[in-house]
């Protein structure tokens, strides 16, 4: 069964694992030391946490950057920059520079987005129209793969 056809509980059990695994491999190849910072499927509810705490970037690295790791699949649309997460990432970028690592599992290719590039991509996606997930109504900025491809690592 493909990822997108799984139930939410089925998807949640592996959510982000493949992309984070690829990020860890990339960090090793580039001699970047990393430490996990963000949540990894916490056992308690996070709805009562502040937006910023709920969306702590995934890793801190020896280059002084915070890294958010997101995955995308065969439809070619990055849906991992939800509007709520974007607000939190803007906060975190004010604390320490944020970079976003995207793993496209259907192409087995990764991209690295420096903060200024991410800002431009979100603005472009916003002009195309914010979308919402049908299951929970969460909104996201639909960022197309062809916009990301120039940033392959």
KEKE-3310 file (N, C-alpha, C; in steps of 0.2 Angstrom, whole numbers, plus 5000, padded with zeros to 4 digits):
npx = (5004:5003:5011:5002:4990:4988:4981:4979:4985:4993:5002:5007:5015:5027:5030:5041:5052:5060:5064:5072:5081:5088:5093:5102:5111:5116:5122:5132:5140:5145:5152:5146:5141:5128:5113:5099:5085:5071:5054:5050:5038:5030:5025:5015:5001:5003:4996:4993:5005:5015:5015:5028:5036:5029:5034:5048:5063:5070:5084:5100:5115:5133:5137:5131:5118:5100:5090:5076:5068:5059:5048:5043:5032:5027:5018:5024:5023:5027:5021:5024:5027:5018:5006:5005:5017:5026:5025:5031:5044:5048:5049:5060:5070:5073:5080:5091:5099:5089:5088:5081:5079:5074:5068:5064:5056:5051:5059:5071:5080:5088:5086:5093:5088:5092:5088:5084:5080:5069:5060:5057:5051:5040:5033:5030:5022:5012:5006:5001:4991:4986:4983:4973:4973:4962:4958:4960:4960:4971:4982:4993:5008:5009:5022:5031:5040:5048:5052:5060:5071:5083:5091:5097:5106)
npy = (4994:5011:5026:5037:5031:5025:5024:5038:5034:5024:5031:5040:5032:5031:5043:5055:5048:5042:5053:5060:5050:5051:5064:5062:5054:5063:5072:5065:5062:5075:5078:5085:5088:5083:5086:5079:5089:5093:5087:5069:5061:5063:5056:5062:5074:5088:5100:5109:5116:5130:5137:5139:5129:5118:5116:5115:5115:5101:5097:5102:5109:5107:5117:5128:5130:5128:5114:5110:5095:5088:5078:5073:5066:5057:5065:5077:5089:5099:5097:5099:5112:5119:5132:5135:5129:5137:5149:5147:5143:5155:5162:5154:5156:5168:5166:5157:5153:5145:5131:5121:5104:5094:5079:5070:5056:5049:5052:5049:5060:5074:5090:5106:5120:5136:5149:5162:5158:5149:5158:5165:5154:5151:5163:5163:5151:5155:5165:5157:5151:5145:5129:5116:5102:5088:5080:5086:5099:5107:5120:5123:5128:5125:5119:5117:5103:5106:5119:5117:5109:5115:5116:5104:5093)
npz = (5000:4996:5003:5003:5003:5015:5032:5044:5056:5052:5043:5052:5061:5054:5050:5043:5045:5034:5027:5037:5040:5028:5029:5040:5034:5024:5032:5038:5027:5024:5034:5045:5061:5071:5081:5088:5090:5089:5091:5091:5087:5100:5116:5123:5121:5111:5109:5119:5120:5116:5100:5095:5103:5099:5086:5085:5076:5068:5070:5077:5071:5069:5061:5066:5062:5063:5058:5049:5043:5030:5020:5004:4991:4977:4970:4968:4975:4989:5004:5017:5023:5033:5037:5050:5055:5047:5053:5065:5061:5057:5068:5075:5066:5069:5081:5078:5063:5051:5041:5028:5024:5011:5007:4992:4990:4979:4969:4975:4979:4986:4993:4998:5007:5009:5021:5015:5002:5005:5010:4998:4991:4998:4997:4984:4983:4991:4983:4973:4980:4995:5002:5009:5019:5017:5028:5040:5039:5041:5035:5021:5012:4995:4988:4973:4966:4954:4957:4967:4963:4958:4970:4973:4983)
capx = (5000:5007:5011:4996:4984:4988:4977:4983:4989:4998:5007:5010:5020:5033:5031:5047:5058:5064:5068:5077:5087:5092:5097:5107:5116:5119:5126:5138:5144:5147:5156:5142:5139:5121:5110:5091:5082:5064:5050:5050:5032:5030:5019:5009:4998:5007:4991:4993:5011:5015:5017:5035:5038:5027:5037:5055:5066:5072:5091:5105:5121:5139:5138:5127:5111:5094:5088:5070:5068:5053:5048:5038:5031:5027:5014:5028:5021:5029:5016:5027:5027:5011:5006:5007:5024:5030:5025:5036:5050:5050:5052:5066:5075:5076:5084:5096:5097:5085:5089:5076:5081:5069:5069:5059:5056:5049:5065:5077:5084:5087:5088:5094:5085:5094:5082:5081:5076:5063:5056:5055:5047:5034:5029:5028:5017:5006:5003:4997:4986:4987:4979:4971:4972:4955:4957:4961:4959:4977:4983:5000:5010:5011:5029:5032:5046:5052:5055:5065:5076:5089:5094:5099:5113)
capy = (5000:5017:5030:5041:5027:5023:5028:5043:5031:5021:5036:5043:5028:5032:5050:5059:5043:5041:5060:5061:5046:5054:5070:5060:5051:5069:5076:5061:5063:5082:5079:5089:5085:5085:5083:5080:5095:5093:5081:5063:5057:5063:5052:5066:5078:5094:5105:5115:5119:5136:5136:5138:5123:5112:5116:5116:5112:5094:5096:5108:5106:5110:5123:5134:5131:5123:5111:5106:5090:5087:5074:5074:5060:5057:5070:5083:5095:5099:5099:5100:5119:5121:5139:5135:5128:5142:5155:5144:5143:5162:5163:5150:5159:5174:5164:5154:5152:5139:5128:5116:5099:5091:5073:5068:5049:5046:5053:5048:5066:5079:5097:5110:5127:5141:5153:5167:5154:5146:5164:5166:5149:5152:5169:5160:5146:5159:5168:5152:5149:5141:5124:5113:5095:5086:5076:5090:5106:5111:5123:5122:5131:5120:5121:5112:5100:5110:5125:5115:5105:5118:5116:5098:5092)
capz = (5000:4995:5009:5003:5004:5022:5037:5047:5061:5048:5041:5058:5064:5050:5048:5043:5046:5028:5026:5043:5038:5022:5031:5044:5029:5021:5037:5039:5021:5023:5041:5049:5067:5072:5087:5088:5094:5089:5094:5087:5089:5108:5119:5125:5116:5111:5107:5124:5119:5111:5093:5094:5105:5095:5079:5086:5071:5070:5072:5078:5068:5071:5057:5069:5059:5064:5052:5048:5038:5027:5015:4999:4987:4969:4967:4966:4979:4996:5009:5024:5026:5035:5038:5057:5055:5044:5058:5070:5058:5056:5075:5076:5062:5073:5086:5075:5056:5049:5034:5027:5020:5008:5003:4988:4990:4973:4965:4979:4978:4992:4992:5004:5006:5014:5023:5010:4997:5008:5010:4992:4989:5002:4994:4977:4984:4993:4977:4969:4984:5001:5001:5015:5020:5018:5034:5046:5038:5041:5028:5019:5006:4990:4984:4968:4965:4949:4960:4972:4960:4958:4976:4975:4986)
cpx = (5004:5006:5004:4990:4983:4983:4982:4987:4994:5004:5011:5016:5027:5035:5038:5053:5063:5068:5073:5083:5091:5096:5103:5113:5120:5124:5133:5143:5148:5151:5152:5140:5132:5118:5102:5089:5074:5060:5050:5044:5031:5024:5014:5007:5002:5002:4991:5000:5011:5017:5024:5038:5035:5031:5045:5058:5069:5079:5094:5111:5127:5141:5134:5120:5106:5092:5081:5070:5061:5054:5043:5038:5030:5022:5018:5026:5023:5024:5018:5028:5020:5011:5008:5015:5029:5030:5030:5043:5053:5053:5059:5072:5078:5080:5091:5094:5094:5087:5084:5079:5075:5071:5063:5060:5055:5055:5072:5083:5083:5089:5089:5092:5088:5087:5079:5077:5070:5058:5053:5050:5040:5029:5026:5022:5011:5002:4999:4991:4987:4981:4978:4971:4965:4953:4956:4960:4965:4979:4991:5001:5012:5017:5030:5039:5051:5055:5060:5072:5083:5094:5096:5106:5115)
cpy = (5006:5021:5034:5038:5024:5027:5033:5039:5027:5025:5039:5039:5028:5039:5053:5054:5043:5048:5061:5056:5048:5060:5067:5057:5057:5072:5072:5062:5070:5083:5084:5085:5087:5082:5084:5085:5094:5087:5075:5059:5057:5059:5056:5071:5085:5101:5111:5118:5125:5133:5134:5132:5117:5111:5117:5112:5105:5093:5103:5105:5110:5116:5129:5135:5126:5120:5108:5101:5088:5082:5075:5067:5062:5062:5077:5089:5094:5102:5100:5106:5121:5128:5139:5134:5134:5148:5153:5145:5150:5164:5160:5153:5165:5173:5161:5153:5145:5137:5122:5111:5095:5084:5071:5060:5046:5047:5051:5054:5070:5086:5101:5117:5131:5146:5158:5163:5151:5152:5165:5161:5149:5157:5167:5156:5150:5163:5163:5149:5144:5135:5121:5106:5093:5083:5080:5097:5111:5114:5123:5126:5126:5122:5115:5110:5104:5116:5123:5112:5108:5118:5109:5097:5085)
cpz = (5000:5002:5009:5004:5011:5026:5040:5052:5058:5046:5047:5061:5060:5048:5049:5044:5040:5027:5031:5042:5033:5024:5036:5039:5026:5026:5038:5033:5020:5030:5045:5055:5069:5078:5086:5093:5095:5091:5089:5090:5097:5110:5122:5120:5117:5109:5112:5124:5115:5104:5092:5097:5101:5089:5080:5080:5073:5073:5073:5075:5070:5067:5060:5066:5063:5058:5053:5042:5036:5021:5010:4994:4980:4966:4966:4970:4986:5000:5016:5027:5027:5037:5046:5058:5052:5049:5063:5068:5058:5063:5076:5072:5065:5079:5083:5068:5055:5042:5034:5022:5018:5005:4999:4987:4983:4968:4968:4978:4984:4990:4999:5003:5011:5016:5018:5004:4999:5008:5003:4989:4992:4999:4988:4978:4987:4988:4973:4973:4989:5000:5008:5014:5021:5025:5040:5045:5038:5034:5027:5013:5001:4986:4980:4967:4960:4952:4965:4969:4959:4964:4978:4978:4985)
residu = (UNK:UNK:UNK:UNK:UNK:UNK:UNK:UNK:UNK:UNK:UNK:UNK:UNK:UNK:UNK:UNK:UNK:UNK:UNK:UNK:UNK:UNK:UNK:UNK:UNK:UNK:UNK:UNK:UNK:UNK:UNK:UNK:UNK:UNK:UNK:UNK:UNK:UNK:UNK:UNK:UNK:UNK:UNK:UNK:UNK:UNK:UNK:UNK:UNK:UNK:UNK:UNK:UNK:UNK:UNK:UNK:UNK:UNK:UNK:UNK:UNK:UNK:UNK:UNK:UNK:UNK:UNK:UNK:UNK:UNK:UNK:UNK:UNK:UNK:UNK:UNK:UNK:UNK:UNK:UNK:UNK:UNK:UNK:UNK:UNK:UNK:UNK:UNK:UNK:UNK:UNK:UNK:UNK:UNK:UNK:UNK:UNK:UNK:UNK:UNK:UNK:UNK:UNK:UNK:UNK:UNK:UNK:UNK:UNK:UNK:UNK:UNK:UNK:UNK:UNK:UNK:UNK:UNK:UNK:UNK:UNK:UNK:UNK:UNK:UNK:UNK:UNK:UNK:UNK:UNK:UNK:UNK:UNK:UNK:UNK:UNK:UNK:UNK:UNK:UNK:UNK:UNK:UNK:UNK:UNK:UNK:UNK:UNK:UNK:UNK:UNK:UNK:UNK)
# end
